[in-house]
Amino acid sequence: MAADEQRQLILDQFTRQAKPFSEMHARDDFEIHRLLIATAGITPVDEVLDVACGPGLVACEVAKAAKHVTGIDLTPAMIEQAGKRQQSLGLVNLSWIVGDAQPLPFAEGSFDKVITRYSFHHFTDPNGVFAEMKRVCRTGGRVTIADVFTNTPEQAAAYDRLEQWRDPSHTHALQLTELEALFAGMTDVRWEFYKYLVKVDDLLSRSFPVCGGTEAFREAVAADIGVGKLGIGASREDGLRFSFPVVIVSGIK
């Protein structure tokens, strides 16, 4: 898919998802944020960049631990939500920019830490975006990705098909080997894993699937119960549900 076409899909999806996405992840467990902040090594002296920051959920939590956080996102509606969240929390050490992840509009070595969460599966050129994140990070600084992951080419293909029914801006959930390749050459590479549990009906109520995607998504999740082809731990415990498999990878430039 061409980069311009993908940008338009992202703008379309996340302009509509801005409020429901914010509401869904506003309930994220404190431990999820704590794990990201600890893995990224964020300290009170750090200038941090949050790439594809969405409604500012991560940026606002990081701002409580850092000197200053800059959030950048392609979707103006997401930046609007981020500003509202900052105001509601009374935080002053944040700034927001509407802009692209590739290229990033910052000079080389502008930040001590560069982070992103739940974004890489939307990029058509993850290698290029990662190169930009490294470029704007100072030497000795740390770059961190948190995102869904897959384990094999077959699992990736099945998972990507599932998510594209629900969200056409999804491109590819990177395999762990692909993430490992991104961080090759960096030092003190850290890996952390967690599962993000969701109810299918709740998730779909906050999504804007393709035509026929709602039923296709629901049927595919149900069909994976006891099979495990998708790697999502699908079950019918208290309704149809599954867990997004998430990895945090962080390395020093």
C-alpha positions in Angstrom: 0.0 0.0 0.0 1.3 3.5 -0.9 2.3 5.7 2.1 -0.1 8.4 1.1 -3.0 6.0 1.0 -2.1 4.6 4.4 -1.9 8.1 5.9 -5.4 8.7 4.7 -6.6 5.4 6.2 -5.0 6.4 9.5 -6.6 9.9 9.4 -10.0 8.4 8.6 -9.9 5.7 11.3 -8.4 7.7 14.1 -10.4 10.9 13.5 -13.4 8.7 14.2 -11.7 6.7 16.9 -10.2 9.6 18.8 -12.8 9.8 21.6 -13.6 6.1 21.9 -9.9 5.1 21.8 -9.2 7.6 24.5 -12.0 6.3 26.6 -11.0 2.7 26.1 -7.4 3.1 27.1 -8.0 5.7 29.8 -8.8 2.7 32.0 -5.3 1.1 31.4 -3.9 -0.4 34.5 -1.3 1.6 36.3 1.1 -1.3 36.0 1.0 -1.1 32.2 2.3 2.5 32.3 4.8 1.7 35.1 6.3 -1.1 33.0 6.7 1.1 29.9 8.2 4.0 31.9 10.6 1.6 33.7 11.6 -0.3 30.6 12.2 3.0 28.7 14.4 4.2 31.7 12.6 7.5 31.9 14.0 9.8 34.7 13.1 13.3 35.9 15.8 14.9 33.8 14.7 13.5 30.5 13.3 15.3 27.4 11.0 12.7 25.9 9.3 12.3 22.5 6.2 10.2 22.2 5.7 9.3 18.5 2.2 8.7 17.3 1.0 9.8 20.7 -2.7 9.4 20.0 -4.9 11.0 22.7 -1.9 11.5 25.0 -2.5 8.7 27.4 1.1 7.5 27.5 2.6 11.0 27.2 0.6 12.3 30.2 1.7 9.4 32.4 5.3 9.8 31.2 5.1 13.6 32.0 4.7 12.7 35.6 8.1 11.0 35.6 10.0 13.2 33.0 11.3 16.8 32.7 9.2 17.4 29.5 7.3 15.3 26.9 6.5 16.2 23.3 3.7 14.3 21.7 3.4 14.1 17.9 0.5 12.5 16.0 -0.8 12.6 12.4 -4.4 13.0 13.5 -5.6 16.5 14.7 -8.5 15.0 16.5 -6.1 12.9 18.6 -4.0 15.9 19.5 -7.2 17.7 20.5 -8.0 14.8 22.9 -4.4 14.9 24.2 -4.7 18.6 25.0 -7.9 18.0 26.9 -6.4 15.2 28.9 -3.3 17.3 29.8 -5.6 20.1 31.0 -7.8 17.8 33.1 -4.7 16.4 34.8 -3.1 19.9 35.4 0.1 19.0 33.7 2.3 21.8 32.3 5.4 19.9 31.0 3.9 18.7 27.7 3.7 20.1 24.2 1.8 18.7 21.2 2.5 18.7 17.5 0.3 17.5 14.6 2.8 15.8 12.3 4.1 12.7 10.7 6.4 10.0 12.1 8.4 9.8 8.9 10.2 12.2 8.7 10.0 13.5 12.2 10.2 17.3 12.3 13.1 17.5 14.8 16.8 17.9 14.6 19.2 14.9 15.2 19.7 14.2 18.9 16.8 16.4 20.1 15.6 14.0 22.8 16.9 11.8 25.7 14.2 9.2 25.2 12.0 8.4 22.2 9.0 6.1 22.8 5.9 4.9 20.9 3.0 2.6 21.9 0.5 0.7 19.8 1.6 2.4 16.6 4.1 0.2 14.6 1.4 -2.1 13.3 0.0 0.9 11.3 3.3 1.8 9.5 4.0 0.8 6.0 7.7 1.4 6.6 8.5 0.4 10.2 12.2 0.4 9.4 12.1 4.0 8.2 10.1 5.2 11.2 12.5 3.4 13.6 15.4 5.1 11.8 13.8 8.4 12.4 13.2 7.6 16.1 16.9 6.8 16.4 18.0 9.9 14.5 16.2 12.3 16.9 17.4 10.4 20.0 20.7 11.6 21.4 23.7 9.2 21.5 23.4 7.3 24.7 19.6 7.9 24.8 17.0 5.1 24.7 14.5 4.2 22.0 11.4 2.2 23.0 8.6 0.5 21.1 5.5 -1.1 22.7 3.2 -2.9 20.3 1.3 -6.1 19.5 3.6 -8.9 18.1 3.4 -12.2 16.4 5.7 -15.2 16.4 5.7 -16.7 12.9 5.0 -15.7 9.4 1.8 -17.8 9.4 0.6 -16.3 12.7 1.4 -12.8 11.4 -0.7 -13.4 8.2 -3.7 -14.7 10.2 -3.5 -12.0 12.8 -3.1 -9.2 10.2 -6.2 -10.5 8.4 -8.1 -10.5 11.7 -7.2 -6.9 12.5 -7.8 -5.6 9.0 -11.4 -6.6 9.3 -11.8 -4.5 12.4 -9.4 -1.7 11.5 -8.3 -1.2 7.8 -5.4 1.0 8.9 -3.7 -2.0 10.4 -0.8 -3.1 8.2 1.4 -5.7 10.0 2.0 -6.9 13.5 5.8 -7.4 13.6 7.2 -10.7 14.5 9.6 -10.8 17.4 12.4 -11.6 14.9 11.5 -8.4 13.0 11.7 -6.4 16.2 15.0 -8.0 17.1 16.4 -6.9 13.7 15.2 -3.3 14.3 17.2 -3.1 17.5 20.3 -4.8 16.2 23.4 -2.7 16.9 21.8 -1.1 20.0 23.0 -1.9 23.5 21.2 -2.9 26.7 18.2 -4.1 24.7 15.3 -4.9 27.1 12.3 -7.1 26.5 9.1 -7.1 28.5 5.7 -8.7 27.7 2.1 -8.4 28.8 -1.4 -9.3 27.7 -4.1 -6.6 27.1 -7.5 -8.3 27.8 -10.5 -7.1 25.8 -14.1 -8.1 25.4 -14.9 -8.5 21.7 -18.2 -6.6 21.9 -16.6 -3.7 23.8 -13.7 -3.5 21.3 -16.0 -3.6 18.2 -18.3 -0.9 19.7 -15.3 1.4 19.6 -14.1 0.4 16.1 -15.0 1.2 12.6 -14.7 -2.1 10.7 -14.8 -2.7 7.0 -18.1 -3.8 5.5 -18.8 -7.3 6.9 -15.8 -7.0 9.2 -17.7 -7.1 12.5 -19.0 -10.6 11.9 -15.8 -11.8 10.3 -13.8 -10.6 13.2 -16.1 -12.1 15.8 -16.3 -15.4 14.0 -12.5 -15.6 13.6 -11.9 -15.0 17.3 -14.5 -17.6 18.3 -13.0 -20.1 15.9 -9.6 -19.7 17.5 -10.8 -20.8 21.0 -8.8 -23.9 21.9 -6.8 -23.6 18.7 -4.4 -20.8 19.3 -3.5 -20.1 15.7 -3.8 -16.3 16.3 -1.9 -16.3 19.6 -4.5 -14.2 21.4 -5.8 -16.6 24.0 -9.4 -16.4 22.9 -12.1 -17.7 25.2 -15.8 -17.4 26.1 -15.2 -16.7 29.8 -17.7 -14.0 30.7 -18.4 -13.4 27.0 -16.2 -13.7 23.9 -12.8 -12.2 24.8 -9.2 -12.3 23.9 -5.9 -10.7 24.8 -3.7 -8.6 22.6 -0.1 -9.9 23.0 2.1 -6.9 23.6 5.9 -6.5 23.8 8.0 -3.6 25.0 11.4 -3.4 23.4 13.9 -0.8 24.4 17.5 -0.2 23.4 20.3 2.4 23.9 21.5 4.3 20.7 
